[in-house]
Amino acid sequence: MVPPTVQNGVDVLLEPTAFEPAKLYQKALKDAGIPWTSFMVDDLTKEWKRLVKLGVEFSMTPKEAGPTIIAVFDDTCGNNIQLVQML
């Protein structure tokens, strides 16, 4: 993943997606609704709104969960990615 406006910025690559056991693991996580990874953000609502405007589709909109707020989106490569804000 890399933002289109910062093509030379930081890349996040979830591998190895071509390795058959990894594909099965990835699909099992996705089918169970379990995020592949999680990123902390300072203001989840603000980040969620920004990403929605960019066309990101969320399977879970911001939701309070204990001492956090979480949201989950599909990275379009078969992974659920979770965003977390500590309250």
N, C-alpha and C positions, 0 to 999 in steps of 0.2 A: 504494500500500500504506500502510495506517495501522493500528496496533494498535487493536482494538475498545475497549480500556480507556483509550486516549488519543486520542479522536476529534479533538481540537484540536491534536494533536502534529504532527510533521513528516510530510509526505506525500511519497511517491515515485511519480511518474507516468511511465510509459514510453510515449511518444507518437512519432509519430502512428499509432495502430493502425488507424484508419479509412482511411488513405491506401494505395491498392492496392500500390504498390511496397514500402511499409513492411510490409504484410501478408506479401508474398512473402519479404522478407528475414527477418522474424520466424519464419516457418515453416521456412525453410532453416536458420536457426540451431538451432531446436528439433529438427528432424529429424536434424541432425548432432550433437546433444547438446552444443552450444556455449552456454555461459551468455550471457545478454543483458548482464548486469552482475555485478559482484563486490563484496562487502562484507567488510572486515577485521573480525575479532572477536578479543577477548582470549583467550577459552577456547571453542574450537569444540565440544568434547565437551559442555560444559555448555549451550551455546546450542542444539546439536542436540537434546539431551534435552528442553529446554524447549519447543522448537518441535514436536517429535514429540508431546508431551503435549497441545499445542494443536491437533493434527490435521494438521500440515503433512506432506505426503508427499515424501520424499526419493528422488530417482532415483540418488543416490550418497551412501552413508553416509560418515561421516568416514574419510578415507584419507590416509595420509602420501604426499606427493609432493615429493621433494627437500627443501628447507628449509621446507616448509609442510605443513599439514594442510588438506584441502579437503573440502567437502560441497556437493551441488547439490540444490536443490528446485524444484518447479514452483510458480509464483506464481498458478496457476489462471486466468491471462489469456493463456496460450500462451508464457510465457517460462521459461527455466531461469535460476535465480539461484544464484550460487556464494557460499559463505561460505569465508573463508580465515583461517587463523591461522599466523603466522610462528613457527617453532620456535626 
